[in-house]
Amino acid sequence: MDPDTVLALAHDQAIQYPSVEIEHPFGPEYAVYKVRGKMFLMFFDLRGVPSMNLKIDPLDSEVLRDAYEEITPAYHMNKLHWITVAGAGEEDAAGTTLDVDLLHDLVLESYCLVVAKMAKRDRPVDPATFGGRADD
């Protein structure tokens, strides 16, 4: 997938989630996706490459950064809780490359992590089950 396709797919998914709004608080070149006023996704150009920041569980972050060249510590964000997905790399010898299913999971996880931190009365969805997630 090329970088523009990655962002288009993430946008199409995120905008369908309950209570999502897009703002531009840092200027027109940064699209910030929020759920009830809390950011879960941001689009921007990183050295000319369309990119996005997503919230992530710190344990998942390390594994994903090691497995995918497209996933790095977040640009201008907390490196423990956020990742940057910049473009799409080539499949490596192990066959790992960012695909549609992984992208879907990353956007869903980011949204649900932010919703889970809200007071229960403010949550637009149950983060444990939204989007087909199962309560473990």
C-alpha positions in Angstrom: 0.0 0.0 0.0 1.2 3.4 -0.8 1.2 6.1 2.0 -1.8 8.0 0.6 -3.8 4.7 0.6 -2.8 4.0 4.2 -4.1 7.4 5.3 -7.3 7.1 3.2 -8.1 3.7 4.7 -7.4 5.0 8.2 -9.6 8.0 7.6 -12.5 6.0 6.2 -12.4 3.7 9.2 -11.9 6.4 12.0 -14.6 8.7 10.7 -17.2 6.0 11.1 -16.6 5.5 14.8 -19.1 7.2 17.3 -18.3 10.7 18.5 -15.3 11.3 16.2 -14.5 14.8 15.1 -11.6 16.1 12.9 -9.9 19.2 14.0 -6.8 21.2 12.9 -5.4 22.7 16.1 -1.8 22.7 14.9 -2.6 24.2 11.4 -4.2 22.9 8.2 -1.4 20.4 7.6 -2.3 18.4 10.7 -5.6 16.5 10.8 -6.3 15.5 14.4 -9.0 12.9 15.0 -10.7 13.1 18.4 -13.2 11.1 20.3 -15.1 13.3 22.8 -12.2 15.8 22.7 -9.4 13.3 23.2 -6.9 12.7 20.3 -6.5 9.1 19.1 -5.1 9.7 15.5 -3.2 12.5 13.8 -2.2 12.8 10.1 0.8 14.8 8.9 3.6 14.8 6.4 6.9 13.6 7.8 9.7 14.7 5.5 7.4 14.6 2.6 5.8 11.2 3.4 2.1 11.0 4.5 2.2 9.7 8.0 0.0 9.2 11.1 0.4 8.9 14.9 -1.7 6.4 16.8 -2.1 5.6 20.5 -0.8 2.1 21.3 -0.3 -0.2 24.3 3.5 0.1 25.2 4.0 -3.7 25.0 2.5 -3.8 21.5 4.5 -0.8 20.4 7.9 -2.5 20.9 6.8 -5.7 19.1 5.3 -3.7 16.1 8.3 -1.4 15.8 10.6 -4.5 15.7 8.4 -6.3 13.1 7.5 -3.5 10.7 9.7 -0.9 9.1 6.8 1.4 8.6 6.2 1.7 12.4 8.5 3.8 14.5 8.4 5.7 17.8 5.9 8.5 17.5 7.0 11.8 15.9 6.6 14.6 18.4 4.6 12.5 20.8 5.2 10.3 23.8 7.3 7.5 22.4 6.0 4.9 24.9 2.3 5.4 24.2 2.3 6.5 20.6 3.6 5.2 17.3 4.1 6.7 13.8 3.1 4.8 10.7 4.9 6.4 7.8 4.1 5.1 4.4 4.4 1.4 3.5 7.6 -0.5 3.2 8.5 -3.4 1.0 7.8 -7.0 2.2 11.0 -8.3 3.9 12.4 -11.8 4.0 10.1 -12.7 6.8 7.1 -11.5 4.8 6.2 -8.7 7.1 4.7 -5.5 5.6 1.8 -3.3 6.8 -1.5 -4.7 5.5 -5.1 -3.6 5.6 -6.0 -5.9 8.5 -3.1 -4.6 10.7 -4.0 -1.0 9.8 -7.6 -1.7 10.8 -6.5 -3.2 14.1 -4.1 -0.2 14.8 -6.9 2.4 14.3 -9.4 0.4 16.3 -6.9 -0.1 19.2 -6.0 3.6 19.3 -9.7 4.6 19.4 -10.5 2.0 22.1 -7.5 2.9 24.3 -8.6 6.5 24.4 -12.2 5.6 25.1 -11.2 3.2 27.9 -9.5 6.1 29.8 -12.8 8.1 29.8 -15.3 8.0 32.6 -17.8 5.2 31.9 -20.7 7.7 31.6 -18.7 9.6 28.9 -17.8 6.6 26.7 -19.6 6.5 23.3 -18.9 2.7 23.2 -17.7 -0.1 25.4 -14.0 -0.3 24.5 -13.8 -4.0 25.6 -16.2 -5.1 22.9 -16.4 -2.4 20.3 -15.5 -3.4 16.7 -15.6 -7.1 17.5 -13.0 -6.9 20.3 -13.5 -9.7 22.8 -13.1 -9.2 26.5 -10.1 -11.3 27.5 
